[in-house]
Every structure is written in C-alpha cells, then in structure tokens.
Amino acid sequence: MGKVVVVGGGVIGLSTAWELRRRGADVLVLDARTAGFAASAVNAGWVSPAMAGPVPAPGLVKTSMKWMLNPESPLYIKPRLNPGFLSWLYRFWRSCNEKAYEAGLEATTILGKETMEIMDRWQTEGVEFEMHDFGLLYAYRDIVAMEADLHAFQKVTPYGYAQPTPLYGADLQAFEPVLSASLAGGYHVKEERTVQPVTLVQGLIAALEHAGVEIRNGAPVVDIEVSNGRAIAVRTPAARIEADHVLIAAGAWTAHFGKMVGAKLPIEAGKGYGLDFKPAPVKPQRSIYLHDERIAITPFNDGLRLAGTMELSGISDAIMPRRVAAIEKGGKKYLNGFAQDARPQQTWVGMRPMAPDGLPVLGMVPGVSNVSVASGHAMLGVTLAAVTSVQMAELITTGATPDVLKPFSPARFRGFF
C-alpha cells in the first residue's frame, strides 16, 4: 500500500493510523505539538452515538442570538469582521433547519453504529484505556424540553437503542442520588459509554509505537508538495517525507492544510472547556448531562470532570474565566454535596473542529488523487473516532469510498467562498 503520512496526532489521526497499520500500511504520524493533546484529551470522554445530531439544529438561530454575546452562555460567538468566518457563520445558521438536521442525524447515527464493537476490539488487540459502560443520564429542569427530547429519541431506536423510561422528580434522585431535587426529570440511555480520553490517546500511542509506527512530535507540516494532481511529499522544518498517501486529520487546523493542496475545507475552531477535580468532590454513579446548562459531568477513576461550552473565537488557547466560572457554578448548583469552596486542580481548553453544517468531513480531497481528510467531528471526536478510523482505512487502502462516508464528502464545500 506504500507510505501513509497522517497529518495530526489527535484521536482521529491516531485511531486511523492504528487501523491502517492493522491493514499492513507503513504509517508515519506528524504532530506540530504533542500527539494526543488538545481537544482529544480535553473532552467529556463520552462515547454517545445517540447524541450524534449536528450542532446546527432547528431553533438554534433564535437561541444563539440570545446567547452569542453573553460570555457565560453555552454558546459564545466572538464578533469578527473576517469574510471567511462570516461566510462560515452564514452557512451554519442556514443549516439550522429540520431537513438538514434530520439528514445529518441519520447519517451520523448510521456511521456510529459499530462504535462499541470496534472499541471492544481495540482493547482485545492491546490498546489499553479506561472505559465504563454505566450509560449516560440526561437531567432537566424543564420537563417540556425533556419530553420533547424523549419523543425525538425514537429516531435513533432503529440503530440498537431502547427507548428510555422517563424519570420524574424523586424517581430521578433515587436513580442518581447526587442530583439536586431542583431537577425535574431525566432519562438514562444505558447503551452509551464513557472513556477517560487521556488514557485513550495514550493507549493508542503506546499500541502504535509497539506496532512499529513512528510518531513525530514537534513536527509541524509546512508544505504538502503536489505534482500532476498527486501529493508526492510532506515537508516539515526538519525533513522532506515522500508519501504515497496523505491523510489530513488536523482537527481545528484542517483548513490550513487544505489550502496547501488547493482544497476548501471550511473548518472553524469551537473551543470547549474542561475542569478536573481530583479527588472527586462528589461521586456520580454515571455520566450526567445537565441539559439546560449544557454541562457534561463525567466520573473517572481518579476524579471528576466538568466540561462544556461552545466558543467560536478562532484558534486560541486563551481561557475566559467567566466561562470557566459558569461551568463550575452549574456543577455545584445541581450536584448534592459539591462544596462551594472546591476548586479544579486543572482547567483545560480544546479546539473542536467545526464544519458549518455540523457534520464530519470524511473522504478524498477534490482535485488531489491521494489526499484524504478526516476532521470536523465537532463534539463527537471520541464518539466517532473508532468508526471513522475503520471507514477511512478502508478508503485509503482500497481506493473505494464506503457508502457510509458519502454524506460527509469534502466535495460538498466546492464554491463555498
């Protein structure tokens, strides 16, 4: 199959490198900083195909107009007079309709169908990481919103999910005693899982290195050489690396590398925050989604993580204290026994890669016969990493695009801006 150079050492790049190596490919992973870092480690760790709907959703335009300028809201958009970003934002808002959302939900749910089986296989193959099967509990202050979401959940039951039973009032607290009585209801999706994302990327790195895959940290790609419609080499400051195939899996930085090969890949950074408390100040029995606050609560073996927000402010590691405080406040408000003076030992930020229609960008790059892209997973990077890796490895090693990838083709952005 020849040499595959993977640009980007996040969870998507690492998992695809693993699947390529299983198929006998010679793989090299390049990362500008440190593989396994950034958004791949700074997330809630949920493996939740049932939450696979695109971020742009019906009604979000009205809600986002209220949220967008409030730095404490779940969605914050930093005003920028940048033509590319304004074009992206316009298409994002145009995607907030029922037809686009339903089509996106169906495509991503179908894509994610084999997620759990693949992750189980990884563990049997020697990829070591922390994983729990205690499901995901959705908790609401607003009963009307809960019942609407429960009704909508019927759309994913054909893909192996049981319709959850609603839990009202005291039944919710009995099911998860750590939750405040101020929450009116919820439901438990037992099929979902949780991984500790740092252990997942570290486990993939260890398994890849054991299998003979080279991972170069501190190796930023400065050019992808293209000749006669083919990529022939990748350049870093230290080396020129000949390649038979190049996979761009660079997360929020994907658009930059797309330009190197003449491709329009309009991916923006959607910053999220993670707050780690060690040891855990409270101990939920399972992962919890505080719907009204859009806050994720995840118990790990060594502590508790609160995560949330979507901040469209460009690529920046800057931390907005008010956004951190809003997440912390929400966790303390709705988790019994969470001491008000408890402080996170570490606060993280990660840039999620966001396409304007909210869907992953998976497939061959138009105009270049041996360059592919796997990015744009938004908040579903950990959820869809396993299935993305299998399908992209199939594409790269056979040259044929699996049907399940066709809704995510990079070609959909031709003429974008």
Secondary structure by P-SEA (a helix, b strand, c coil): ccbbbbccccaaaaaaaaaaaaaccbbbbbbcccccccccccccccccccccccccccaaaaaaaaccccccccbbbcccccaaaaaaaaaaaaaccaaaaaaaaaaaaaaacaaaaaaaaaaaacbbbbbbccbbbbbbccaaaaaaaaaaccccccccccbbbbbcaaaaaaaccccccccccccccccccccaaaaaaaaaaaaaaaabbbbbccccccbbbbccccccccccccccccccbbbcccccaaaaaaaaaccccbbbbbbbbbbbbccccccccbbbbcccccbbbbbcccbbbbbcccccccccccccaaaaaaaaaaaaaccccccccccccbbbbbbcccccccccccccccccccbbbbccccccccccaaaaaaaaaaaaacccccccccccccccccccc
